[in-house]
Amino acid sequence: MLLQELNAFSLRITQAIELGDWQQLTSVLTERQSRLELLLSSSLSDEDQRTIRGVLESVQAMDRLFIDAVQSKKTELLKQFQSVAQGQKVIRAYGHYAEN
């Protein structure tokens, strides 16, 4: 059940990153954090604690992948912004040249 729930969070996180929906990403991460805190605050047997520890290590590994994906999106958006800015600069220069 817990793994399915965390997989569902991972899927939603991946989708938000792919879509560049940063508000949704924040919402999903907050929801996941609340769920993990609730889980960790409950009484667990030693065996459950070991299982949870393994799950949390998996979550951390996935988060590293998510961070890499967000960095990649950030780089892509920065390149797009720079391209648009360069295009606007060329248009302004052409407009200035055409006026003279």
Phi and psi in degrees as GROMACS dihedral restraints (atoms count N, CA, C in turn):
[ dihedral_restraints ]
;  ai    aj    ak    al  type     phi  dphi    fc
    3     4     5     6     1   -63.9    20    10
    4     5     6     7     1   -43.2    20    10
    6     7     8     9     1   -63.4    20    10
    7     8     9    10     1   -39.2    20    10
    9    10    11    12     1   -63.5    20    10
   10    11    12    13     1   -42.1    20    10
   12    13    14    15     1   -64.1    20    10
   13    14    15    16     1   -44.7    20    10
   15    16    17    18     1   -67.9    20    10
   16    17    18    19     1   -35.2    20    10
   18    19    20    21     1   -63.3    20    10
   19    20    21    22     1   -38.7    20    10
   21    22    23    24     1   -64.3    20    10
   22    23    24    25     1   -41.6    20    10
   24    25    26    27     1   -61.5    20    10
   25    26    27    28     1   -43.8    20    10
   27    28    29    30     1   -61.0    20    10
   28    29    30    31     1   -41.4    20    10
   30    31    32    33     1   -62.6    20    10
   31    32    33    34     1   -45.3    20    10
   33    34    35    36     1   -64.7    20    10
   34    35    36    37     1   -37.9    20    10
   36    37    38    39     1   -65.0    20    10
   37    38    39    40     1   -46.4    20    10
   39    40    41    42     1   -59.1    20    10
   40    41    42    43     1   -45.0    20    10
   42    43    44    45     1   -62.6    20    10
   43    44    45    46     1   -43.4    20    10
   45    46    47    48     1   -62.7    20    10
   46    47    48    49     1   -40.6    20    10
   48    49    50    51     1   -65.7    20    10
   49    50    51    52     1   -46.6    20    10
   51    52    53    54     1   -60.6    20    10
   52    53    54    55     1   -37.3    20    10
   54    55    56    57     1   -83.4    20    10
   55    56    57    58     1   -10.4    20    10
   57    58    59    60     1    68.8    20    10
   58    59    60    61     1    27.1    20    10
   60    61    62    63     1   -90.7    20    10
   61    62    63    64     1    83.2    20    10
   63    64    65    66     1   -70.0    20    10
   64    65    66    67     1   -30.1    20    10
   66    67    68    69     1   -67.0    20    10
   67    68    69    70     1   -43.6    20    10
   69    70    71    72     1   -64.3    20    10
   70    71    72    73     1   -40.3    20    10
   72    73    74    75     1   -58.8    20    10
   73    74    75    76     1   -46.5    20    10
   75    76    77    78     1   -60.5    20    10
   76    77    78    79     1   -42.1    20    10
   78    79    80    81     1   -63.1    20    10
   79    80    81    82     1   -45.9    20    10
   81    82    83    84     1   -65.5    20    10
   82    83    84    85     1   -42.6    20    10
   84    85    86    87     1   -63.7    20    10
   85    86    87    88     1   -39.0    20    10
   87    88    89    90     1   -65.1    20    10
   88    89    90    91     1   -43.3    20    10
   90    91    92    93     1   -62.5    20    10
   91    92    93    94     1   -44.0    20    10
   93    94    95    96     1   -63.7    20    10
   94    95    96    97     1   -42.7    20    10
   96    97    98    99     1   -59.7    20    10
   97    98    99   100     1   -43.6    20    10
   99   100   101   102     1   -61.2    20    10
  100   101   102   103     1   -42.0    20    10
  102   103   104   105     1   -65.2    20    10
  103   104   105   106     1   -42.1    20    10
  105   106   107   108     1   -66.3    20    10
  106   107   108   109     1   -40.5    20    10
  108   109   110   111     1   -63.7    20    10
  109   110   111   112     1   -40.6    20    10
  111   112   113   114     1   -61.9    20    10
  112   113   114   115     1   -43.8    20    10
  114   115   116   117     1   -61.5    20    10
  115   116   117   118     1   -45.9    20    10
  117   118   119   120     1   -71.1    20    10
  118   119   120   121     1   -23.4    20    10
  120   121   122   123     1   -84.6    20    10
  121   122   123   124     1    -9.7    20    10
  123   124   125   126     1   -82.8    20    10
  124   125   126   127     1   158.7    20    10
  126   127   128   129     1   -74.1    20    10
  127   128   129   130     1   126.5    20    10
  129   130   131   132     1  -128.2    20    10
  130   131   132   133     1   146.0    20    10
  132   133   134   135     1   -72.1    20    10
  133   134   135   136     1   167.7    20    10
  135   136   137   138     1   -59.1    20    10
  136   137   138   139     1   -41.6    20    10
  138   139   140   141     1   -63.6    20    10
  139   140   141   142     1   -43.9    20    10
  141   142   143   144     1   -63.4    20    10
  142   143   144   145     1   -37.4    20    10
  144   145   146   147     1   -63.3    20    10
  145   146   147   148     1   -40.6    20    10
  147   148   149   150     1   -64.9    20    10
  148   149   150   151     1   -41.0    20    10
  150   151   152   153     1   -62.9    20    10
  151   152   153   154     1   -46.1    20    10
  153   154   155   156     1   -62.5    20    10
  154   155   156   157     1   -40.3    20    10
  156   157   158   159     1   -59.3    20    10
  157   158   159   160     1   -44.0    20    10
  159   160   161   162     1   -63.4    20    10
  160   161   162   163     1   -40.4    20    10
  162   163   164   165     1   -64.2    20    10
  163   164   165   166     1   -43.1    20    10
  165   166   167   168     1   -64.7    20    10
  166   167   168   169     1   -35.5    20    10
  168   169   170   171     1   -64.5    20    10
  169   170   171   172     1   -37.8    20    10
  171   172   173   174     1   -65.5    20    10
  172   173   174   175     1   -40.6    20    10
  174   175   176   177     1   -61.5    20    10
  175   176   177   178     1   -42.5    20    10
  177   178   179   180     1   -63.5    20    10
  178   179   180   181     1   -40.1    20    10
  180   181   182   183     1   -64.4    20    10
  181   182   183   184     1   -42.9    20    10
  183   184   185   186     1   -64.1    20    10
  184   185   186   187     1   -38.9    20    10
  186   187   188   189     1   -62.1    20    10
  187   188   189   190     1   -36.9    20    10
  189   190   191   192     1   -62.4    20    10
  190   191   192   193     1   -39.9    20    10
  192   193   194   195     1   -65.8    20    10
  193   194   195   196     1   -40.0    20    10
  195   196   197   198     1   -64.2    20    10
  196   197   198   199     1   -40.7    20    10
  198   199   200   201     1   -62.6    20    10
  199   200   201   202     1   -42.2    20    10
  201   202   203   204     1   -61.4    20    10
  202   203   204   205     1   -41.2    20    10
  204   205   206   207     1   -65.5    20    10
  205   206   207   208     1   -41.2    20    10
  207   208   209   210     1   -65.3    20    10
  208   209   210   211     1   -41.4    20    10
  210   211   212   213     1   -61.3    20    10
  211   212   213   214     1   -40.6    20    10
  213   214   215   216     1   -63.1    20    10
  214   215   216   217     1   -44.5    20    10
  216   217   218   219     1   -61.9    20    10
  217   218   219   220     1   -41.7    20    10
  219   220   221   222     1   -60.6    20    10
  220   221   222   223     1   -45.2    20    10
  222   223   224   225     1   -62.4    20    10
  223   224   225   226     1   -43.5    20    10
  225   226   227   228     1   -61.2    20    10
  226   227   228   229     1   -45.3    20    10
  228   229   230   231     1   -65.1    20    10
  229   230   231   232     1   -38.0    20    10
  231   232   233   234     1   -63.9    20    10
  232   233   234   235     1   -42.0    20    10
  234   235   236   237     1   -62.9    20    10
  235   236   237   238     1   -42.4    20    10
  237   238   239   240     1   -62.7    20    10
  238   239   240   241     1   -43.1    20    10
  240   241   242   243     1   -61.7    20    10
  241   242   243   244     1   -45.3    20    10
  243   244   245   246     1   -63.4    20    10
  244   245   246   247     1   -37.5    20    10
  246   247   248   249     1   -64.8    20    10
  247   248   249   250     1   -44.3    20    10
  249   250   251   252     1   -64.2    20    10
  250   251   252   253     1   -44.2    20    10
  252   253   254   255     1   -61.0    20    10
  253   254   255   256     1   -41.6    20    10
  255   256   257   258     1   -64.8    20    10
  256   257   258   259     1   -41.4    20    10
  258   259   260   261     1   -61.3    20    10
  259   260   261   262     1   -42.1    20    10
  261   262   263   264     1   -65.5    20    10
  262   263   264   265     1   -37.0    20    10
  264   265   266   267     1   -63.7    20    10
  265   266   267   268     1   -43.0    20    10
  267   268   269   270     1   -64.2    20    10
  268   269   270   271     1   -43.0    20    10
  270   271   272   273     1   -62.6    20    10
  271   272   273   274     1   -43.4    20    10
  273   274   275   276     1   -62.9    20    10
  274   275   276   277     1   -42.3    20    10
  276   277   278   279     1   -64.3    20    10
  277   278   279   280     1   -41.4    20    10
  279   280   281   282     1   -65.3    20    10
  280   281   282   283     1   -42.2    20    10
  282   283   284   285     1   -61.7    20    10
  283   284   285   286     1   -41.9    20    10
  285   286   287   288     1   -65.6    20    10
  286   287   288   289     1   -42.4    20    10
  288   289   290   291     1   -65.2    20    10
  289   290   291   292     1   -41.8    20    10
  291   292   293   294     1   -67.0    20    10
  292   293   294   295     1   -30.2    20    10
  294   295   296   297     1   -72.0    20    10
  295   296   297   298     1   -26.9    20    10
